[in-house]
Amino acid sequence: MKLLKLLFSATLPLLSTSNTFAQKYVGGDISMLPKYEEAGVAYKDQAGNTVTDVLAFFKQEGLNAMRVRLFVDPSKDNDKAVCQDLEYVKTLGKRIKNAGLKLILDFHYSDTWADPGKQWTPDAWKSLTDEQLNTKIYEYTKDCLEQLTAAGSTPDFIQTGNEISFGMLWGTKAVADGNNTNRCYTNSPAANWTRFISLLKQAGKACREVCPEARIIIHSERTPDTDVLADFFDRMKTASLDFDIIGLSYYPAYHGDLNQLEAAITTLENKNYGKDIMVVETGYSYAWALSETTFDYRATYPYSEEGQRQFTADLVTMLNKHESVKGLFWWWMEDNGEKGVTDGWWNAALYNHKTGQPYAAFYELKNFANSSTGIQGVKNGRCEDCAWYSMDGRRLASTPSKNGIYIKNKQKVAFRK
């Protein structure tokens, strides 16, 4: 890689326009992996050999980051897939880190699934005022991150909320279901948005204090609604929300074809938010339609191993045309076997439930990370992002303490004290 510029002092001006390269991340949400392992589900490689260390296998095959969700008190939900409390995440997170993989922590800030249709406040927080909720989300986020760090499972990326397109912490289901309480639509009262962004700022404050090198992700699934998507991130920009990455969900069955995803990405790029983009959730069926399917693309991508593979190949090809896109993650990729770990199975996973072998899409997915990604060039001397980053994309808390190669203002820099 060509050395673009040397800084012998932090006070020298930034001079040239250049195109540099930064790490891409590819993997999946593997929040249920320990449950499959406990049930004795067999994971195998492409040749049918038993894999004894699944995370080491992922690393060996070219994946480099894994995502794990965190609920406040999952014991409040009977869903077998809602089991990721802090102790669970500490253990799995440490395994991920020890395998040499990056960790994406997905805060749900709920006792159950949080998504555009439900952002229920944890039961233990239900009596808190908005002012108290601001304190609670800060303290809870900080405590979780401190415990994770102490356990050797420091996250590299942190989602402060899951699919929070319409806000978060609406209230309990009993109180907030069926009305617009605390929701953040384009036409919602300004007070709702002020409340929401205040909560995000408190969560982000805790992230910066405990994990200053982690990158903060703000996650929306409004991929099919580019106007709503742009309005959402316009509001984040206007509020000067401190975050690093725009996270998107994209499922063709729910969000439309690849042209729709590309339109969303292009819209975000044209808005010049100065943020990287990650597709933090995706998936396509290998058999049968997904539950509540809206769009049917079987004519292009049949519900088969080959159809799933071709979708993944086309997805990767499209994403690799966009320098802003730095991450791609397959949701529930580890679903496997016929042991009844959950009440059903996810027929968009990357494993054959009968053989335990990875589907062909697994090997297409990793090609996303095989293509170098550029950081947008900058104009003469203008510092659009004055933070320092390590070469793997992690934000530093301050000026580097050691000599080495770093990224600043979207340029690669050799730093010398």
Contacts in CASP RR format, 6 or more apart in sequence:
PFRMAT RR
TARGET T0000
AUTHOR 0000-0000-0000
METHOD contacts of the structure
MODEL  1
MKLLKLLFSATLPLLSTSNTFAQKYVGGDISMLPKYEEAGVAYKDQAGNT
VTDVLAFFKQEGLNAMRVRLFVDPSKDNDKAVCQDLEYVKTLGKRIKNAG
LKLILDFHYSDTWADPGKQWTPDAWKSLTDEQLNTKIYEYTKDCLEQLTA
AGSTPDFIQTGNEISFGMLWGTKAVADGNNTNRCYTNSPAANWTRFISLL
KQAGKACREVCPEARIIIHSERTPDTDVLADFFDRMKTASLDFDIIGLSY
YPAYHGDLNQLEAAITTLENKNYGKDIMVVETGYSYAWALSETTFDYRAT
YPYSEEGQRQFTADLVTMLNKHESVKGLFWWWMEDNGEKGVTDGWWNAAL
YNHKTGQPYAAFYELKNFANSSTGIQGVKNGRCEDCAWYSMDGRRLASTP
SKNGIYIKNKQKVAFRK
1 20 0 8 1.000
1 21 0 8 1.000
1 412 0 8 1.000
3 405 0 8 1.000
3 412 0 8 1.000
3 414 0 8 1.000
4 16 0 8 1.000
4 18 0 8 1.000
4 20 0 8 1.000
4 411 0 8 1.000
4 412 0 8 1.000
4 413 0 8 1.000
5 14 0 8 1.000
5 15 0 8 1.000
5 16 0 8 1.000
5 18 0 8 1.000
5 411 0 8 1.000
5 412 0 8 1.000
5 413 0 8 1.000
5 414 0 8 1.000
6 413 0 8 1.000
6 414 0 8 1.000
6 416 0 8 1.000
7 408 0 8 1.000
7 413 0 8 1.000
7 414 0 8 1.000
7 415 0 8 1.000
7 416 0 8 1.000
8 416 0 8 1.000
9 416 0 8 1.000
10 399 0 8 1.000
10 415 0 8 1.000
13 381 0 8 1.000
14 378 0 8 1.000
14 381 0 8 1.000
14 382 0 8 1.000
14 383 0 8 1.000
14 408 0 8 1.000
14 409 0 8 1.000
14 411 0 8 1.000
15 380 0 8 1.000
15 381 0 8 1.000
16 380 0 8 1.000
16 411 0 8 1.000
17 377 0 8 1.000
17 378 0 8 1.000
17 379 0 8 1.000
17 380 0 8 1.000
18 377 0 8 1.000
18 411 0 8 1.000
18 412 0 8 1.000
19 374 0 8 1.000
19 375 0 8 1.000
19 377 0 8 1.000
20 374 0 8 1.000
20 375 0 8 1.000
20 377 0 8 1.000
20 407 0 8 1.000
20 410 0 8 1.000
20 411 0 8 1.000
20 412 0 8 1.000
21 372 0 8 1.000
21 373 0 8 1.000
21 374 0 8 1.000
21 375 0 8 1.000
21 412 0 8 1.000
22 326 0 8 1.000
22 373 0 8 1.000
22 374 0 8 1.000
22 375 0 8 1.000
22 389 0 8 1.000
22 391 0 8 1.000
22 393 0 8 1.000
22 407 0 8 1.000
23 64 0 8 1.000
23 326 0 8 1.000
23 373 0 8 1.000
23 391 0 8 1.000
23 392 0 8 1.000
23 393 0 8 1.000
24 326 0 8 1.000
24 327 0 8 1.000
24 328 0 8 1.000
24 368 0 8 1.000
24 369 0 8 1.000
24 371 0 8 1.000
24 372 0 8 1.000
24 373 0 8 1.000
25 64 0 8 1.000
25 65 0 8 1.000
25 102 0 8 1.000
25 157 0 8 1.000
25 278 0 8 1.000
25 326 0 8 1.000
25 327 0 8 1.000
25 328 0 8 1.000
25 329 0 8 1.000
25 369 0 8 1.000
26 62 0 8 1.000
26 63 0 8 1.000
26 64 0 8 1.000
26 65 0 8 1.000
26 327 0 8 1.000
26 328 0 8 1.000
26 329 0 8 1.000
26 365 0 8 1.000
26 366 0 8 1.000
26 368 0 8 1.000
26 369 0 8 1.000
27 58 0 8 1.000
27 63 0 8 1.000
27 64 0 8 1.000
27 65 0 8 1.000
27 66 0 8 1.000
27 67 0 8 1.000
27 328 0 8 1.000
27 329 0 8 1.000
27 330 0 8 1.000
27 333 0 8 1.000
27 365 0 8 1.000
27 366 0 8 1.000
28 63 0 8 1.000
28 65 0 8 1.000
28 66 0 8 1.000
28 67 0 8 1.000
28 329 0 8 1.000
28 330 0 8 1.000
28 331 0 8 1.000
28 333 0 8 1.000
29 66 0 8 1.000
29 67 0 8 1.000
29 68 0 8 1.000
29 69 0 8 1.000
29 106 0 8 1.000
29 281 0 8 1.000
29 329 0 8 1.000
29 330 0 8 1.000
29 331 0 8 1.000
29 332 0 8 1.000
29 333 0 8 1.000
30 66 0 8 1.000
30 67 0 8 1.000
30 68 0 8 1.000
30 92 0 8 1.000
30 333 0 8 1.000
30 334 0 8 1.000
31 67 0 8 1.000
31 68 0 8 1.000
31 69 0 8 1.000
31 81 0 8 1.000
31 84 0 8 1.000
31 92 0 8 1.000
31 106 0 8 1.000
31 332 0 8 1.000
32 81 0 8 1.000
32 332 0 8 1.000
32 334 0 8 1.000
32 335 0 8 1.000
32 341 0 8 1.000
32 342 0 8 1.000
33 54 0 8 1.000
33 55 0 8 1.000
33 92 0 8 1.000
33 334 0 8 1.000
34 88 0 8 1.000
34 91 0 8 1.000
34 92 0 8 1.000
35 80 0 8 1.000
35 83 0 8 1.000
35 341 0 8 1.000
35 342 0 8 1.000
36 43 0 8 1.000
36 334 0 8 1.000
36 335 0 8 1.000
36 336 0 8 1.000
36 337 0 8 1.000
36 339 0 8 1.000
36 341 0 8 1.000
37 54 0 8 1.000
39 339 0 8 1.000
39 340 0 8 1.000
39 341 0 8 1.000
40 339 0 8 1.000
41 336 0 8 1.000
41 337 0 8 1.000
41 339 0 8 1.000
41 341 0 8 1.000
41 356 0 8 1.000
42 50 0 8 1.000
42 336 0 8 1.000
42 337 0 8 1.000
42 356 0 8 1.000
43 50 0 8 1.000
43 51 0 8 1.000
43 54 0 8 1.000
43 57 0 8 1.000
43 334 0 8 1.000
43 336 0 8 1.000
43 351 0 8 1.000
43 356 0 8 1.000
44 50 0 8 1.000
44 51 0 8 1.000
44 355 0 8 1.000
44 356 0 8 1.000
44 357 0 8 1.000
44 358 0 8 1.000
45 51 0 8 1.000
45 57 0 8 1.000
45 357 0 8 1.000
45 358 0 8 1.000
46 357 0 8 1.000
46 358 0 8 1.000
46 363 0 8 1.000
48 355 0 8 1.000
48 356 0 8 1.000
48 357 0 8 1.000
51 57 0 8 1.000
53 99 0 8 1.000
54 334 0 8 1.000
55 66 0 8 1.000
55 95 0 8 1.000
55 96 0 8 1.000
55 99 0 8 1.000
55 101 0 8 1.000
56 99 0 8 1.000
58 66 0 8 1.000
58 99 0 8 1.000
58 101 0 8 1.000
59 99 0 8 1.000
59 100 0 8 1.000
59 101 0 8 1.000
61 362 0 8 1.000
61 363 0 8 1.000
61 366 0 8 1.000
62 366 0 8 1.000
62 369 0 8 1.000
63 101 0 8 1.000
63 365 0 8 1.000
63 366 0 8 1.000
63 369 0 8 1.000
64 101 0 8 1.000
64 102 0 8 1.000
64 369 0 8 1.000
65 101 0 8 1.000
65 102 0 8 1.000
65 103 0 8 1.000
65 104 0 8 1.000
65 156 0 8 1.000
65 157 0 8 1.000
65 327 0 8 1.000
65 329 0 8 1.000
66 96 0 8 1.000
66 101 0 8 1.000
66 102 0 8 1.000
66 103 0 8 1.000
66 104 0 8 1.000
67 103 0 8 1.000
67 104 0 8 1.000
67 106 0 8 1.000
67 280 0 8 1.000
67 329 0 8 1.000
68 84 0 8 1.000
68 89 0 8 1.000
68 92 0 8 1.000
68 93 0 8 1.000
68 96 0 8 1.000
68 103 0 8 1.000
68 104 0 8 1.000
68 105 0 8 1.000
68 106 0 8 1.000
69 84 0 8 1.000
69 89 0 8 1.000
69 106 0 8 1.000
69 108 0 8 1.000
69 162 0 8 1.000
70 84 0 8 1.000
70 85 0 8 1.000
70 86 0 8 1.000
70 89 0 8 1.000
70 105 0 8 1.000
70 106 0 8 1.000
70 107 0 8 1.000
70 108 0 8 1.000
70 144 0 8 1.000
71 77 0 8 1.000
71 82 0 8 1.000
71 84 0 8 1.000
71 85 0 8 1.000
71 108 0 8 1.000
71 110 0 8 1.000
71 111 0 8 1.000
71 112 0 8 1.000
72 108 0 8 1.000
72 109 0 8 1.000
72 110 0 8 1.000
72 111 0 8 1.000
72 122 0 8 1.000
72 124 0 8 1.000
72 125 0 8 1.000
72 140 0 8 1.000
73 85 0 8 1.000
73 111 0 8 1.000
73 122 0 8 1.000
73 123 0 8 1.000
73 124 0 8 1.000
74 82 0 8 1.000
74 83 0 8 1.000
74 84 0 8 1.000
74 85 0 8 1.000
74 111 0 8 1.000
74 112 0 8 1.000
75 85 0 8 1.000
75 111 0 8 1.000
76 111 0 8 1.000
76 112 0 8 1.000
76 122 0 8 1.000
76 123 0 8 1.000
77 111 0 8 1.000
77 112 0 8 1.000
77 113 0 8 1.000
79 112 0 8 1.000
79 113 0 8 1.000
79 342 0 8 1.000
79 343 0 8 1.000
80 341 0 8 1.000
80 342 0 8 1.000
80 343 0 8 1.000
81 342 0 8 1.000
82 111 0 8 1.000
82 112 0 8 1.000
82 113 0 8 1.000
86 144 0 8 1.000
86 147 0 8 1.000
86 148 0 8 1.000
89 105 0 8 1.000
89 148 0 8 1.000
89 153 0 8 1.000
90 147 0 8 1.000
90 148 0 8 1.000
90 151 0 8 1.000
90 152 0 8 1.000
90 153 0 8 1.000
91 151 0 8 1.000
91 153 0 8 1.000
92 153 0 8 1.000
93 103 0 8 1.000
93 148 0 8 1.000
93 151 0 8 1.000
93 152 0 8 1.000
93 153 0 8 1.000
94 151 0 8 1.000
94 152 0 8 1.000
94 153 0 8 1.000
96 102 0 8 1.000
96 103 0 8 1.000
96 153 0 8 1.000
97 103 0 8 1.000
97 152 0 8 1.000
97 153 0 8 1.000
97 154 0 8 1.000
102 156 0 8 1.000
102 157 0 8 1.000
102 392 0 8 1.000
103 153 0 8 1.000
103 154 0 8 1.000
103 155 0 8 1.000
103 156 0 8 1.000
103 157 0 8 1.000
104 155 0 8 1.000
104 156 0 8 1.000
104 157 0 8 1.000
104 158 0 8 1.000
104 159 0 8 1.000
104 217 0 8 1.000
104 280 0 8 1.000
104 329 0 8 1.000
105 148 0 8 1.000
105 155 0 8 1.000
105 157 0 8 1.000
105 158 0 8 1.000
105 159 0 8 1.000
106 159 0 8 1.000
106 161 0 8 1.000
106 162 0 8 1.000
106 219 0 8 1.000
106 280 0 8 1.000
107 141 0 8 1.000
107 144 0 8 1.000
107 158 0 8 1.000
107 159 0 8 1.000
107 160 0 8 1.000
107 161 0 8 1.000
107 162 0 8 1.000
107 203 0 8 1.000
108 114 0 8 1.000
108 161 0 8 1.000
108 162 0 8 1.000
109 119 0 8 1.000
109 122 0 8 1.000
109 137 0 8 1.000
109 140 0 8 1.000
109 161 0 8 1.000
109 162 0 8 1.000
109 168 0 8 1.000
109 169 0 8 1.000
109 203 0 8 1.000
110 118 0 8 1.000
110 119 0 8 1.000
110 120 0 8 1.000
110 121 0 8 1.000
110 122 0 8 1.000
110 169 0 8 1.000
111 120 0 8 1.000
111 122 0 8 1.000
111 123 0 8 1.000
112 118 0 8 1.000
112 120 0 8 1.000
114 120 0 8 1.000
114 161 0 8 1.000
114 162 0 8 1.000
114 163 0 8 1.000
114 164 0 8 1.000
114 168 0 8 1.000
115 162 0 8 1.000
115 163 0 8 1.000
115 221 0 8 1.000
116 163 0 8 1.000
116 165 0 8 1.000
116 166 0 8 1.000
116 221 0 8 1.000
116 222 0 8 1.000
117 166 0 8 1.000
118 170 0 8 1.000
118 173 0 8 1.000
118 177 0 8 1.000
119 164 0 8 1.000
119 166 0 8 1.000
119 167 0 8 1.000
119 168 0 8 1.000
119 169 0 8 1.000
119 170 0 8 1.000
120 170 0 8 1.000
120 171 0 8 1.000
120 172 0 8 1.000
120 173 0 8 1.000
120 176 0 8 1.000
121 133 0 8 1.000
121 169 0 8 1.000
121 170 0 8 1.000
121 171 0 8 1.000
121 172 0 8 1.000
121 176 0 8 1.000
123 172 0 8 1.000
125 133 0 8 1.000
125 136 0 8 1.000
125 169 0 8 1.000
126 171 0 8 1.000
126 172 0 8 1.000
126 175 0 8 1.000
128 136 0 8 1.000
130 195 0 8 1.000
130 198 0 8 1.000
133 169 0 8 1.000
133 199 0 8 1.000
134 198 0 8 1.000
134 199 0 8 1.000
134 202 0 8 1.000
135 202 0 8 1.000
137 169 0 8 1.000
137 199 0 8 1.000
137 202 0 8 1.000
137 203 0 8 1.000
137 206 0 8 1.000
138 202 0 8 1.000
138 203 0 8 1.000
138 205 0 8 1.000
138 206 0 8 1.000
139 206 0 8 1.000
141 160 0 8 1.000
141 202 0 8 1.000
141 203 0 8 1.000
141 204 0 8 1.000
141 206 0 8 1.000
141 207 0 8 1.000
142 206 0 8 1.000
142 209 0 8 1.000
142 210 0 8 1.000
145 154 0 8 1.000
145 155 0 8 1.000
145 158 0 8 1.000
145 206 0 8 1.000
145 207 0 8 1.000
145 210 0 8 1.000
145 211 0 8 1.000
146 210 0 8 1.000
148 154 0 8 1.000
148 155 0 8 1.000
149 210 0 8 1.000
149 211 0 8 1.000
154 211 0 8 1.000
154 214 0 8 1.000
155 211 0 8 1.000
155 214 0 8 1.000
156 213 0 8 1.000
156 214 0 8 1.000
156 215 0 8 1.000
156 394 0 8 1.000
157 214 0 8 1.000
157 215 0 8 1.000
157 216 0 8 1.000
157 217 0 8 1.000
157 245 0 8 1.000
158 204 0 8 1.000
158 207 0 8 1.000
158 211 0 8 1.000
158 214 0 8 1.000
158 215 0 8 1.000
158 216 0 8 1.000
158 217 0 8 1.000
159 216 0 8 1.000
159 217 0 8 1.000
159 218 0 8 1.000
159 219 0 8 1.000
159 247 0 8 1.000
159 280 0 8 1.000
160 200 0 8 1.000
160 203 0 8 1.000
160 204 0 8 1.000
160 207 0 8 1.000
160 216 0 8 1.000
160 217 0 8 1.000
160 218 0 8 1.000
160 243 0 8 1.000
161 168 0 8 1.000
161 203 0 8 1.000
161 219 0 8 1.000
162 219 0 8 1.000
163 219 0 8 1.000
163 220 0 8 1.000
163 221 0 8 1.000
163 249 0 8 1.000
164 196 0 8 1.000
164 200 0 8 1.000
164 218 0 8 1.000
164 219 0 8 1.000
164 220 0 8 1.000
165 220 0 8 1.000
165 221 0 8 1.000
165 222 0 8 1.000
165 228 0 8 1.000
165 229 0 8 1.000
165 232 0 8 1.000
166 183 0 8 1.000
166 184 0 8 1.000
166 185 0 8 1.000
167 182 0 8 1.000
167 183 0 8 1.000
167 184 0 8 1.000
167 192 0 8 1.000
167 196 0 8 1.000
168 196 0 8 1.000
168 199 0 8 1.000
168 200 0 8 1.000
169 182 0 8 1.000
169 199 0 8 1.000
170 176 0 8 1.000
170 181 0 8 1.000
170 182 0 8 1.000
170 183 0 8 1.000
171 181 0 8 1.000
171 182 0 8 1.000
175 181 0 8 1.000
176 182 0 8 1.000
180 188 0 8 1.000
182 192 0 8 1.000
182 195 0 8 1.000
182 196 0 8 1.000
183 192 0 8 1.000
184 192 0 8 1.000
184 193 0 8 1.000
184 196 0 8 1.000
186 227 0 8 1.000
186 228 0 8 1.000
186 231 0 8 1.000
193 235 0 8 1.000
197 235 0 8 1.000
197 236 0 8 1.000
197 239 0 8 1.000
197 241 0 8 1.000
200 218 0 8 1.000
200 236 0 8 1.000
200 241 0 8 1.000
200 243 0 8 1.000
201 239 0 8 1.000
201 241 0 8 1.000
201 242 0 8 1.000
204 216 0 8 1.000
204 242 0 8 1.000
204 243 0 8 1.000
205 242 0 8 1.000
207 214 0 8 1.000
207 216 0 8 1.000
208 216 0 8 1.000
208 242 0 8 1.000
208 397 0 8 1.000
212 395 0 8 1.000
212 396 0 8 1.000
212 397 0 8 1.000
213 390 0 8 1.000
213 394 0 8 1.000
213 395 0 8 1.000
213 396 0 8 1.000
213 397 0 8 1.000
214 394 0 8 1.000
214 395 0 8 1.000
215 244 0 8 1.000
215 245 0 8 1.000
215 276 0 8 1.000
215 393 0 8 1.000
215 394 0 8 1.000
215 395 0 8 1.000
216 242 0 8 1.000
216 243 0 8 1.000
216 244 0 8 1.000
216 245 0 8 1.000
217 243 0 8 1.000
217 244 0 8 1.000
217 245 0 8 1.000
217 246 0 8 1.000
217 247 0 8 1.000
217 278 0 8 1.000
217 280 0 8 1.000
218 233 0 8 1.000
218 236 0 8 1.000
218 241 0 8 1.000
218 243 0 8 1.000
218 245 0 8 1.000
218 246 0 8 1.000
218 247 0 8 1.000
219 247 0 8 1.000
219 248 0 8 1.000
219 249 0 8 1.000
219 280 0 8 1.000
220 229 0 8 1.000
220 232 0 8 1.000
220 233 0 8 1.000
220 246 0 8 1.000
220 247 0 8 1.000
220 248 0 8 1.000
220 249 0 8 1.000
221 248 0 8 1.000
221 249 0 8 1.000
221 255 0 8 1.000
221 281 0 8 1.000
222 228 0 8 1.000
222 229 0 8 1.000
222 232 0 8 1.000
222 264 0 8 1.000
223 229 0 8 1.000
223 248 0 8 1.000
223 249 0 8 1.000
223 250 0 8 1.000
223 255 0 8 1.000
223 256 0 8 1.000
223 260 0 8 1.000
223 261 0 8 1.000
223 264 0 8 1.000
224 254 0 8 1.000
224 255 0 8 1.000
224 256 0 8 1.000
224 260 0 8 1.000
224 264 0 8 1.000
226 263 0 8 1.000
226 264 0 8 1.000
226 267 0 8 1.000
229 264 0 8 1.000
229 267 0 8 1.000
229 268 0 8 1.000
230 267 0 8 1.000
230 268 0 8 1.000
230 271 0 8 1.000
233 246 0 8 1.000
233 268 0 8 1.000
233 271 0 8 1.000
233 273 0 8 1.000
233 275 0 8 1.000
234 271 0 8 1.000
236 243 0 8 1.000
237 273 0 8 1.000
243 275 0 8 1.000
244 275 0 8 1.000
244 276 0 8 1.000
244 395 0 8 1.000
245 275 0 8 1.000
245 276 0 8 1.000
245 277 0 8 1.000
245 278 0 8 1.000
245 326 0 8 1.000
246 268 0 8 1.000
246 273 0 8 1.000
246 275 0 8 1.000
246 276 0 8 1.000
246 277 0 8 1.000
246 278 0 8 1.000
247 277 0 8 1.000
247 278 0 8 1.000
247 279 0 8 1.000
247 280 0 8 1.000
248 261 0 8 1.000
248 264 0 8 1.000
248 265 0 8 1.000
248 277 0 8 1.000
248 278 0 8 1.000
248 279 0 8 1.000
248 280 0 8 1.000
248 281 0 8 1.000
249 255 0 8 1.000
249 279 0 8 1.000
249 280 0 8 1.000
249 281 0 8 1.000
249 282 0 8 1.000
250 261 0 8 1.000
250 279 0 8 1.000
250 281 0 8 1.000
250 282 0 8 1.000
251 281 0 8 1.000
251 282 0 8 1.000
251 283 0 8 1.000
251 284 0 8 1.000
251 290 0 8 1.000
251 348 0 8 1.000
252 258 0 8 1.000
252 283 0 8 1.000
252 284 0 8 1.000
252 295 0 8 1.000
252 297 0 8 1.000
252 301 0 8 1.000
252 311 0 8 1.000
253 284 0 8 1.000
253 285 0 8 1.000
253 289 0 8 1.000
253 290 0 8 1.000
253 293 0 8 1.000
253 294 0 8 1.000
253 295 0 8 1.000
253 296 0 8 1.000
253 297 0 8 1.000
254 290 0 8 1.000
254 292 0 8 1.000
254 293 0 8 1.000
254 294 0 8 1.000
254 295 0 8 1.000
255 261 0 8 1.000
255 295 0 8 1.000
256 294 0 8 1.000
256 295 0 8 1.000
256 297 0 8 1.000
257 295 0 8 1.000
257 297 0 8 1.000
257 300 0 8 1.000
258 314 0 8 1.000
258 315 0 8 1.000
258 318 0 8 1.000
261 279 0 8 1.000
261 315 0 8 1.000
261 318 0 8 1.000
262 318 0 8 1.000
262 322 0 8 1.000
265 277 0 8 1.000
265 319 0 8 1.000
265 322 0 8 1.000
265 324 0 8 1.000
265 325 0 8 1.000
266 322 0 8 1.000
268 275 0 8 1.000
268 277 0 8 1.000
268 324 0 8 1.000
269 277 0 8 1.000
269 322 0 8 1.000
269 324 0 8 1.000
274 376 0 8 1.000
274 384 0 8 1.000
274 385 0 8 1.000
275 324 0 8 1.000
276 324 0 8 1.000
276 325 0 8 1.000
276 326 0 8 1.000
277 322 0 8 1.000
277 324 0 8 1.000
277 325 0 8 1.000
277 326 0 8 1.000
277 327 0 8 1.000
278 325 0 8 1.000
278 326 0 8 1.000
278 327 0 8 1.000
278 328 0 8 1.000
278 329 0 8 1.000
279 319 0 8 1.000
279 325 0 8 1.000
279 327 0 8 1.000
279 328 0 8 1.000
279 329 0 8 1.000
280 327 0 8 1.000
280 329 0 8 1.000
281 329 0 8 1.000
281 331 0 8 1.000
282 315 0 8 1.000
282 328 0 8 1.000
282 329 0 8 1.000
282 330 0 8 1.000
282 331 0 8 1.000
283 330 0 8 1.000
283 331 0 8 1.000
283 348 0 8 1.000
284 301 0 8 1.000
284 307 0 8 1.000
284 308 0 8 1.000
284 311 0 8 1.000
284 312 0 8 1.000
284 348 0 8 1.000
284 361 0 8 1.000
285 303 0 8 1.000
285 308 0 8 1.000
285 347 0 8 1.000
285 348 0 8 1.000
286 303 0 8 1.000
286 304 0 8 1.000
286 305 0 8 1.000
286 307 0 8 1.000
286 308 0 8 1.000
286 347 0 8 1.000
286 348 0 8 1.000
286 349 0 8 1.000
286 359 0 8 1.000
286 361 0 8 1.000
287 303 0 8 1.000
287 304 0 8 1.000
287 347 0 8 1.000
288 303 0 8 1.000
288 347 0 8 1.000
289 296 0 8 1.000
289 303 0 8 1.000
290 347 0 8 1.000
290 348 0 8 1.000
297 311 0 8 1.000
301 307 0 8 1.000
301 308 0 8 1.000
301 310 0 8 1.000
301 311 0 8 1.000
305 352 0 8 1.000
305 359 0 8 1.000
305 360 0 8 1.000
305 361 0 8 1.000
306 360 0 8 1.000
308 348 0 8 1.000
308 359 0 8 1.000
308 360 0 8 1.000
308 361 0 8 1.000
309 359 0 8 1.000
309 360 0 8 1.000
309 361 0 8 1.000
309 364 0 8 1.000
311 361 0 8 1.000
312 361 0 8 1.000
312 364 0 8 1.000
312 365 0 8 1.000
313 364 0 8 1.000
313 367 0 8 1.000
315 328 0 8 1.000
316 328 0 8 1.000
316 364 0 8 1.000
316 365 0 8 1.000
316 367 0 8 1.000
316 368 0 8 1.000
319 325 0 8 1.000
319 328 0 8 1.000
319 368 0 8 1.000
320 368 0 8 1.000
320 371 0 8 1.000
320 373 0 8 1.000
323 373 0 8 1.000
323 374 0 8 1.000
323 375 0 8 1.000
323 376 0 8 1.000
324 376 0 8 1.000
325 373 0 8 1.000
326 373 0 8 1.000
327 368 0 8 1.000
328 365 0 8 1.000
328 368 0 8 1.000
330 350 0 8 1.000
330 361 0 8 1.000
330 365 0 8 1.000
331 346 0 8 1.000
331 348 0 8 1.000
332 346 0 8 1.000
332 348 0 8 1.000
332 349 0 8 1.000
333 349 0 8 1.000
333 350 0 8 1.000
333 351 0 8 1.000
333 362 0 8 1.000
334 349 0 8 1.000
334 350 0 8 1.000
334 351 0 8 1.000
335 345 0 8 1.000
335 346 0 8 1.000
335 349 0 8 1.000
335 351 0 8 1.000
335 353 0 8 1.000
336 349 0 8 1.000
336 351 0 8 1.000
336 352 0 8 1.000
336 353 0 8 1.000
336 356 0 8 1.000
337 345 0 8 1.000
337 351 0 8 1.000
337 353 0 8 1.000
337 354 0 8 1.000
337 356 0 8 1.000
338 353 0 8 1.000
338 354 0 8 1.000
345 353 0 8 1.000
350 358 0 8 1.000
350 359 0 8 1.000
350 361 0 8 1.000
350 362 0 8 1.000
350 365 0 8 1.000
351 357 0 8 1.000
351 358 0 8 1.000
351 359 0 8 1.000
351 362 0 8 1.000
352 358 0 8 1.000
352 359 0 8 1.000
375 407 0 8 1.000
375 410 0 8 1.000
375 411 0 8 1.000
376 410 0 8 1.000
377 410 0 8 1.000
377 411 0 8 1.000
378 384 0 8 1.000
378 409 0 8 1.000
378 410 0 8 1.000
378 411 0 8 1.000
381 409 0 8 1.000
382 409 0 8 1.000
383 409 0 8 1.000
384 409 0 8 1.000
384 410 0 8 1.000
385 408 0 8 1.000
385 409 0 8 1.000
385 410 0 8 1.000
386 408 0 8 1.000
386 409 0 8 1.000
387 395 0 8 1.000
387 396 0 8 1.000
387 408 0 8 1.000
388 395 0 8 1.000
388 396 0 8 1.000
388 398 0 8 1.000
388 399 0 8 1.000
388 400 0 8 1.000
388 406 0 8 1.000
388 407 0 8 1.000
388 408 0 8 1.000
389 395 0 8 1.000
389 396 0 8 1.000
389 406 0 8 1.000
389 407 0 8 1.000
389 408 0 8 1.000
390 396 0 8 1.000
390 406 0 8 1.000
390 407 0 8 1.000
391 405 0 8 1.000
391 406 0 8 1.000
391 407 0 8 1.000
391 412 0 8 1.000
393 407 0 8 1.000
396 406 0 8 1.000
400 406 0 8 1.000
400 415 0 8 1.000
403 415 0 8 1.000
403 416 0 8 1.000
403 417 0 8 1.000
404 414 0 8 1.000
404 415 0 8 1.000
404 416 0 8 1.000
405 412 0 8 1.000
405 413 0 8 1.000
405 414 0 8 1.000
405 415 0 8 1.000
406 412 0 8 1.000
406 413 0 8 1.000
406 415 0 8 1.000
407 413 0 8 1.000
END
